[in-house]
Structure formats: structure tokens, C-alpha cells
Amino acid sequence: MFRKIFLLSLLITGFQNFAQNQAPPQSDLRLYDIVEAVSADRIESDIRKLAGFGTRNTFSDTISETRGIGAARRWIKSEFDEISKECENCLEVFYQKDFVTKEGNSRVPHDAWVVNVVAIQRGTKYPDRYIIMSGDIDSRASNTMDFTTDAPGANDNASGMAGAIEAARVLSEYDFESSIVYVGLSGEEQGLFGGAGLAKYAQENDWEIIGVLNNDMIGNIKGVDGVIDNRSFRIFSEPVPPTETDDARRMRRFYGGEVDGISRQLARYVHKTTEKYMPEMNPMMIYRLDRFGRGGHHRPFNDLGFPGIRIMEAHENYTQQHQDIRTEDGIEYGDVVEHVNFDYAKKLTAVNAINMASLAWAPPAPEEVEIGGIVEPSTKLQWKKAEGENVAGYKIYWRETTSPQWESSRYVGDVDSFTLEGIVIDNFFFGVSTVGKNGHESVVVFPSGTFR
């Protein structure tokens, strides 16, 4: 009898250990539902509405109900308010603003308030952890100081703003563990004022930002070079944070990590999730903060040490950006609605929605990830466990040092250290993510320290 009980005990223990080390589900069918729920028709309607305000120059009319930046931001707020009403007040909608003056600012024609419209969908477990999707409210004519000429800004950037509103409509139907922020930022064309203001607001209010998805021009499929492509899009990300310490820079010299900063890991996350749930799309990771010599509203967040990326079309048409509406030499200039592809804007909005949902359903990332294994035929990793009932365990990733994407992974269960036998530390880069019981993962964390 004792032998039977002992064997039964071993069997139960073995089963428990087996179950404990089994990876959670690999897919979440809700993400496919989210992709399907995004509406090209609603995005088109919102783009037409925004373009219909004539100009949305940050320094344009703020009194009129039909023209100018004031009317545009009030309409955006009313849309967020209506979405919140439909989901039983699930959004906290407010204006966040900062005052800018013309003194010392070459692109500011007169003193004015730069006003952002913010809608927060508060998380159920981690209300102070945030994923942000931003679009820009403002537009511009050929002369950025000209705040009266028509500048419909249909693609730049009514498309991104419409995408943020549509994402709020779709995701407000769900509950998430972390908070999601949908925001319209102003002052982008004059110096990224809106992003800088909200980044500072986030810092002052101790926001833990998981990632900023800056959407700037997500509606054009025909490039100035004639290439037409309705599947590809670019993900811009900087390699390492500008706020990294001298110790971190010294460590990189000996242990690597030149392309493994927090924004680059966020870009890899978006790339991976998109390929899995929207395989028809072609995400292009661009190893650069932004387009050559240009800027976007994720940069002010990067400047303060927050992870942020830019998501945008693959092929730009410069005759339709920052141009007065006119025809010259048979070329039609101007950023008008007729040039926007609404189905493409729908696809990129869905890219944002599934990534925000996945991040917001995932547990927190592991902290204090360290690596060891010098002159050994193995690689050791250790980390501080994430807190939360949704944590199932951890996954170790590795890739060749020249590879842009994580190539291999191993789910190692609910442990705080693991040794990869037979994998030489010298030949690969490594990272660790937290895996939730629902299958959603945190962003991969690159080791920030070493141990023996």
C-alpha cells in the first residue's frame, strides 16, 4: 500500500511539474475579432470630418465651430465622449495643454495654447501602466507660419487621428489589465510641442509607459516614385534610449546591445504580433529614430526615457505633404481626402489595436534581467519575477548577433533563473519576457547586468 501511495504521489507531482512548465495558449482569437471590427467606413468619415475644418494649424482659429484647430479638437473630444458614453463611461476624457510663446521659437507666429485631447481606458489590474496610441490633430500649409490658408491634412495627419478614434471605438468593447491611452496631439508641425507636453505630464504623474505608438500618415499607398503598396508599413525606432547612463554605455561596449534598447524591443513586438495575426501585412523595421533628418511625436517620449515608435506608410508622396492646394505642371499638390486609401488606414489601425490589446492583456515585464556564462558552454539568465495573478512563467529569447528579430525561444516556466545548456553566450543575444496565463507576453527585456 505504501508503495502505491508513493508512486501515486510521484505521479501527481510529476503531472504538476509538467503542467507548470507547459506554455500557455499560443493564440488569442479575440485579436482576430479586433482586426475584423476596425471599420474603413468609420475611418473615412472621420478623415473627411477632420479635413473639413479647412485648416487645423495649431495657431489657427479657436473660436469658430466649423473652422480651425479649436473646432477640430472640440469635435475629437466629443467623439471620445460619445465612445465613453457607449461603454458606460469607460474613458476618462480631458484636455492636456501647455502655453507656447513666439519668443525663441521660429515656427510660432503668436503665443497660444497647445492643446491635446486625451482619452484613458483605465486598466483593471495595472491602472498606472499605459500603452499610448497617438495621432496628430494639427495640419500645415506650405508655409508653416501660415495659419489661415486651407490645409486639410487628410493624410498628414487626419489619418492617424482617425485611427486613434477608431481604435478607441473597437477596444472600448473590452476590458484590459493595463491602461490604454488614445490621444490627439497638437503642435507637431511647429516643434513636437504636443508630444513634449504630454510626455512631461506623464513623467510628472508617474506614468509607467509600456510603449507609445505614434501614428503619423497611415493612409497613402502610392509613393512619389510611383510605387503602389497597400501591405507594407514602416516601424521606426531608435536603438538605445538617449537617457542611458554612462555605465550602460560602458557595458554595451563589452556585452553588446547597440540595437536592443526599449524602443527597439517595442518595434520587434509590433513586428512579431503583426506577422502572427495579420500575415498579409509586411511590417518593415527601420533602424532609425525617424525618417532621415525629420521628426515625429514619439521623439519627446524617447527624450524622457519612454519606449516609443513611429508607425506609418511605406511609400510617401511629397507632393501631398506640407503643400498648398494647387496644380503646377500637371501635378496636383495638396494633402486632400482624394489621395487617402481608407482600407489601408484600416489595416494600420488594426495593427495598432491588436498590439495595444496584446500588451494591455499581458503581465508586467521581468525586471533586473542579468546574464552570465563567461567561458562556459552554456548561457545563464536570472531576473526578478513580475507580480500578478496572470503570470504563468517566462520565456527566454535568443538570436544571432546580426539578426534583426528574435529567432529562437524557450518557455521555462515560473522560475527566476535558467541555464540554456549547449548555447554559447558568445554567439547570440538574449532576452526574457513574462508570459501570461492567457498567452499574451510582455515586451522582451534585454539584460542590463551580468553575474558569474
C-alpha positions in Angstrom: 0.0 0.0 0.0 2.8 2.4 0.9 4.5 1.7 -2.5 1.2 2.5 -4.3 0.7 5.8 -2.4 4.4 6.7 -3.0 4.0 6.0 -6.8 0.8 7.9 -6.9 2.4 10.8 -5.1 5.3 10.8 -7.6 2.7 10.7 -10.5 0.8 13.7 -9.2 4.0 15.7 -8.5 5.3 14.8 -12.0 2.0 15.9 -13.6 2.0 19.2 -11.6 5.6 19.9 -12.7 4.7 19.0 -16.3 1.7 21.3 -16.2 3.6 24.1 -14.6 6.2 24.0 -17.4 3.8 23.9 -20.3 3.5 27.1 -22.2 0.1 28.9 -22.1 -2.0 29.2 -25.3 -0.2 30.5 -28.3 -3.0 32.5 -29.9 -5.9 34.7 -28.7 -8.9 34.6 -31.1 -10.0 37.9 -29.8 -7.3 39.6 -31.7 -8.7 38.3 -35.0 -12.1 39.7 -33.9 -10.4 43.1 -33.2 -8.9 43.1 -36.7 -12.3 42.5 -38.2 -14.0 45.1 -36.1 -12.0 48.0 -37.4 -14.1 49.9 -39.9 -12.7 51.6 -43.1 -16.1 53.4 -43.4 -15.8 55.0 -40.0 -12.2 55.9 -40.6 -13.2 57.6 -43.9 -16.0 59.5 -42.2 -13.6 60.8 -39.5 -10.9 61.8 -42.0 -13.5 63.7 -44.1 -14.7 65.4 -41.0 -11.2 66.5 -39.9 -10.2 67.6 -43.3 -13.5 69.6 -43.5 -12.3 72.0 -40.8 -10.3 73.9 -43.5 -7.1 74.2 -41.6 -6.0 72.7 -38.3 -2.9 74.7 -38.0 -2.0 74.9 -34.3 -2.3 78.7 -34.4 -5.5 78.9 -36.4 -9.0 79.9 -35.3 -10.0 78.6 -31.9 -13.4 80.3 -31.7 -15.2 79.1 -34.8 -17.4 75.9 -34.6 -16.6 75.0 -38.2 -13.1 76.0 -39.0 -9.7 75.8 -37.3 -7.9 73.9 -34.6 -10.4 74.8 -31.9 -13.3 73.3 -33.7 -11.3 70.2 -34.6 -10.2 69.4 -31.1 -13.7 70.0 -29.7 -15.0 67.6 -32.2 -12.4 65.0 -31.3 -13.2 65.3 -27.6 -16.9 64.9 -28.4 -16.1 61.7 -30.3 -14.2 60.3 -27.3 -17.0 61.4 -25.0 -19.6 59.6 -27.2 -17.4 56.4 -27.2 -17.2 56.6 -23.5 -20.9 57.0 -23.2 -21.5 53.9 -25.2 -19.1 51.8 -23.0 -20.7 53.2 -19.7 -18.1 55.8 -19.1 -15.1 53.6 -19.7 -12.9 56.5 -20.9 -11.5 59.4 -18.9 -11.6 62.2 -21.5 -9.8 65.6 -20.9 -7.7 68.3 -22.4 -4.0 68.5 -21.6 -2.4 71.8 -22.6 0.7 73.9 -22.4 1.3 77.5 -23.3 3.9 78.3 -26.0 5.3 81.7 -26.9 6.8 83.1 -30.1 9.9 84.2 -28.2 12.7 81.9 -29.2 10.5 79.7 -31.4 11.0 80.3 -35.1 7.9 78.4 -36.1 5.5 80.1 -33.6 3.7 83.0 -35.2 2.0 84.1 -32.0 1.6 83.0 -28.4 -1.0 80.2 -28.0 -2.2 77.2 -26.0 -1.1 73.8 -27.5 -4.0 71.6 -26.6 -4.0 67.8 -26.6 -7.1 65.6 -26.4 -6.6 62.6 -24.1 -8.8 59.5 -23.5 -7.7 57.0 -21.0 -9.2 53.5 -20.8 -8.2 52.5 -17.3 -6.7 49.1 -16.7 -8.4 46.7 -14.2 -5.1 45.4 -12.6 -2.4 47.8 -13.5 -4.1 51.2 -13.9 -0.8 53.1 -13.7 0.8 51.2 -16.6 0.0 52.8 -20.0 0.1 51.9 -23.7 -0.4 55.1 -25.8 -1.7 55.4 -29.4 -1.3 58.9 -30.8 -2.3 60.8 -33.9 -1.7 64.4 -34.7 -4.6 67.0 -34.7 -2.7 69.8 -36.5 -2.0 70.3 -40.2 0.0 72.9 -42.1 0.3 74.6 -45.5 3.5 75.1 -47.5 4.5 77.8 -45.1 4.2 76.5 -41.5 3.7 80.1 -40.3 0.6 80.5 -42.5 -2.3 79.6 -40.2 -5.1 80.9 -42.4 -4.7 79.1 -45.8 -6.6 75.9 -46.3 -4.6 72.9 -45.1 -6.9 69.9 -44.9 -4.1 67.5 -43.8 -6.2 64.4 -44.9 -3.3 62.0 -44.7 -0.9 64.1 -42.6 -2.4 63.5 -40.1 -6.1 63.2 -40.1 -5.4 59.5 -41.0 -3.5 58.9 -37.7 -6.0 60.8 -35.7 -8.9 58.9 -37.2 -7.1 55.7 -36.5 -6.8 56.6 -32.8 -10.5 57.4 -32.6 -11.4 54.1 -34.3 -9.1 52.1 -32.1 -10.9 53.6 -29.1 -14.3 52.6 -30.6 -13.1 49.0 -31.1 -11.1 48.4 -27.9 -13.6 50.1 -25.6 -15.6 46.9 -26.0 -13.0 45.0 -24.0 -11.5 45.1 -20.5 -7.7 45.2 -20.2 -5.3 44.7 -17.3 -3.2 47.8 -18.2 -4.5 51.2 -19.3 -4.7 52.3 -22.9 -4.5 55.9 -23.9 -5.9 57.3 -27.1 -4.6 60.8 -27.8 -4.7 63.6 -30.4 -1.5 65.7 -30.1 -1.2 69.3 -31.3 1.8 71.4 -32.3 3.6 68.6 -34.2 4.4 70.8 -37.2 5.8 73.6 -35.1 8.2 71.6 -33.0 6.6 68.5 -31.4 5.1 70.7 -28.7 2.1 68.4 -28.0 4.2 65.3 -27.5 6.6 67.1 -25.3 3.7 68.4 -23.2 2.1 65.0 -22.7 5.5 63.3 -22.1 6.2 65.8 -19.4 2.7 65.3 -18.0 3.2 61.5 -17.9 6.6 61.9 -16.1 5.2 64.3 -13.5 2.2 61.9 -12.9 4.5 58.8 -12.6 3.0 57.0 -15.6 4.7 53.7 -16.3 4.6 53.7 -20.1 4.9 50.4 -21.7 5.0 51.9 -25.2 4.0 54.8 -27.4 2.7 54.0 -30.8 2.9 57.2 -32.8 0.8 57.1 -36.0 1.8 59.8 -38.5 0.5 59.3 -42.0 -1.1 55.9 -42.3 -3.3 56.4 -45.4 -1.2 56.7 -48.5 -0.3 53.7 -50.7 1.1 55.5 -53.8 4.6 56.9 -53.4 6.1 59.8 -55.2 8.2 57.3 -57.1 5.1 55.6 -58.5 5.2 52.5 -56.3 1.8 51.3 -55.1 1.8 49.1 -52.0 -1.1 48.5 -49.7 0.5 46.0 -47.4 3.9 47.3 -46.3 4.4 49.8 -43.5 7.3 51.1 -41.6 8.2 50.9 -37.9 10.8 53.5 -36.9 12.6 53.0 -33.6 15.8 54.3 -32.1 18.5 51.8 -31.0 19.0 52.8 -27.4 17.5 55.5 -25.1 19.1 58.9 -25.1 18.8 58.8 -21.3 21.0 55.7 -20.8 23.7 56.0 -18.2 27.5 56.0 -18.7 27.6 52.6 -17.0 25.2 51.2 -19.5 27.2 52.6 -22.4 30.4 51.0 -21.0 28.6 47.7 -20.6 27.4 47.8 -24.2 31.0 48.0 -25.4 31.8 44.6 -23.9 28.4 42.8 -23.9 26.5 44.2 -26.8 23.0 45.7 -27.0 23.6 48.5 -29.6 20.3 47.7 -31.2 18.4 46.4 -28.2 17.0 49.4 -26.4 13.4 49.6 -25.1 12.1 51.3 -28.2 13.7 48.7 -30.5 12.2 45.9 -28.4 8.8 47.5 -28.8 9.3 47.6 -32.5 10.1 43.9 -32.5 7.0 43.2 -30.5 4.8 45.0 -33.1 6.6 43.3 -35.9 6.0 39.8 -34.3 2.4 40.4 -33.4 1.5 41.7 -36.8 3.1 38.8 -38.6 1.2 36.4 -36.4 -2.3 37.9 -36.5 -2.1 39.9 -39.8 0.2 37.8 -42.0 -1.0 39.6 -45.1 0.9 42.7 -43.9 4.6 43.4 -44.4 6.0 45.3 -41.4 9.3 46.9 -42.1 11.6 47.6 -39.2 13.6 50.8 -39.9 16.7 51.1 -37.7 16.3 54.9 -37.2 14.5 57.2 -34.9 12.5 58.7 -37.7 12.9 59.5 -41.4 16.2 61.0 -42.4 16.5 64.4 -40.8 12.9 64.5 -39.8 10.9 64.1 -36.6 7.7 62.7 -35.1 5.7 62.8 -31.9 7.3 59.7 -30.4 10.6 61.5 -30.0 9.6 63.7 -27.0 8.7 60.5 -25.1 12.0 58.9 -26.1 13.8 62.0 -24.9 12.4 61.3 -21.4 13.3 57.6 -21.5 10.0 56.2 -22.5 9.7 53.5 -25.2 8.1 54.9 -28.4 8.0 54.1 -32.1 6.5 55.6 -35.2 4.1 53.6 -37.4 3.5 54.9 -40.9 3.0 54.1 -44.6 5.9 52.6 -46.5 5.8 55.0 -49.5 5.4 58.7 -49.0 4.2 61.2 -51.6 5.9 64.5 -51.0 3.6 66.4 -53.4 0.9 65.7 -50.9 2.7 66.8 -47.7 3.1 70.3 -46.4 1.8 71.7 -49.7 -0.7 74.4 -50.6 -3.5 73.0 -52.7 -2.7 73.8 -56.3 -1.8 72.4 -59.7 1.6 73.0 -61.3 3.0 71.4 -64.5 0.1 68.9 -64.4 0.9 67.8 -60.8 -1.8 68.1 -58.2 -0.4 69.3 -54.9 -2.0 69.2 -51.6 -3.0 66.8 -48.8 -6.6 66.2 -49.8 -9.1 63.4 -49.0 -9.0 62.0 -52.5 -5.4 60.8 -52.0 -6.2 58.7 -48.9 -6.7 54.9 -49.1 -9.2 54.1 -46.3 -8.7 50.4 -46.5 -5.0 50.8 -45.9 -5.7 53.2 -43.0 -8.0 50.5 -41.6 -5.1 47.9 -41.8 -2.7 50.1 -39.9 -5.3 51.0 -37.3 -5.8 47.3 -36.8 -2.0 46.8 -36.4 -2.1 49.3 -33.6 -5.3 47.8 -32.0 -4.0 44.3 -31.8 -0.6 45.3 -30.4 -2.2 47.6 -27.7 -4.6 44.8 -26.8 -1.9 42.2 -26.5 0.3 44.5 -24.4 -2.6 45.5 -22.2 -3.6 41.9 -21.6 0.0 40.9 -20.9 1.6 40.8 -17.4 4.4 43.2 -16.5 7.8 42.5 -17.9 10.5 40.9 -15.7 12.9 43.3 -14.0 16.6 43.2 -13.3 17.4 40.8 -16.1 21.0 39.7 -15.9 23.1 37.3 -17.9 26.1 35.0 -17.2 28.1 32.2 -18.7 31.6 33.6 -19.5 33.9 30.8 -20.8 31.2 28.2 -20.4 29.4 26.1 -22.9 26.0 27.5 -21.7 24.2 30.7 -21.0 22.7 31.6 -17.7 19.9 34.2 -17.1 18.3 35.4 -14.0 15.6 38.0 -13.3 13.2 39.5 -10.8 9.8 38.0 -11.2 6.8 40.1 -12.3 3.9 40.4 -9.9 0.3 39.5 -10.8 -2.1 36.6 -10.8 -1.9 36.4 -14.6 1.8 35.4 -14.6 2.3 31.9 -16.0 6.0 31.9 -16.4 8.8 33.3 -18.5 10.3 32.8 -22.0 13.9 33.2 -23.0 14.6 34.5 -26.4 17.9 34.4 -28.4 19.1 35.4 -31.8 22.3 35.6 -33.8 24.0 38.9 -33.2 23.4 40.1 -36.8 19.7 39.1 -36.8 17.1 41.9 -36.6 14.5 39.6 -35.0 14.4 37.2 -32.1 14.9 33.8 -33.8 14.6 31.2 -31.1 12.7 30.9 -27.7 12.1 28.6 -24.9 9.3 28.7 -22.3 11.0 27.9 -19.0 8.1 28.1 -16.6 7.6 30.1 -13.4 11.2 30.4 -12.4 13.5 33.3 -11.8 16.6 31.8 -13.4 17.5 29.3 -16.1 20.6 27.8 -17.8 20.5 27.2 -21.6 22.8 24.2 -21.9 24.9 24.0 -25.0 24.1 27.5 -26.2 27.3 29.5 -26.1 26.8 33.1 -24.8 29.4 34.5 -27.2 27.4 33.7 -30.3 24.0 35.1 -29.5 22.0 37.9 -27.9 19.4 37.0 -25.3 16.3 38.4 -23.7 13.5 37.5 -21.3 9.7 38.1 -21.4 6.9 37.4 -19.0 4.1 35.1 -20.3 0.6 35.5 -19.1 -1.8 32.6 -18.4 -3.8 34.0 -21.3 -0.8 33.6 -23.6 0.0 37.3 -24.0 3.6 38.3 -23.4 5.3 41.4 -22.2 8.0 43.1 -24.3 11.3 41.2 -24.3 13.8 42.7 -21.8 17.4 42.7 -22.8 19.9 42.0 -19.9 21.0 45.1 -18.1 23.7 43.4 -16.0 25.9 40.4 -15.6 26.7 37.8 -13.0 29.0 34.8 -12.5 
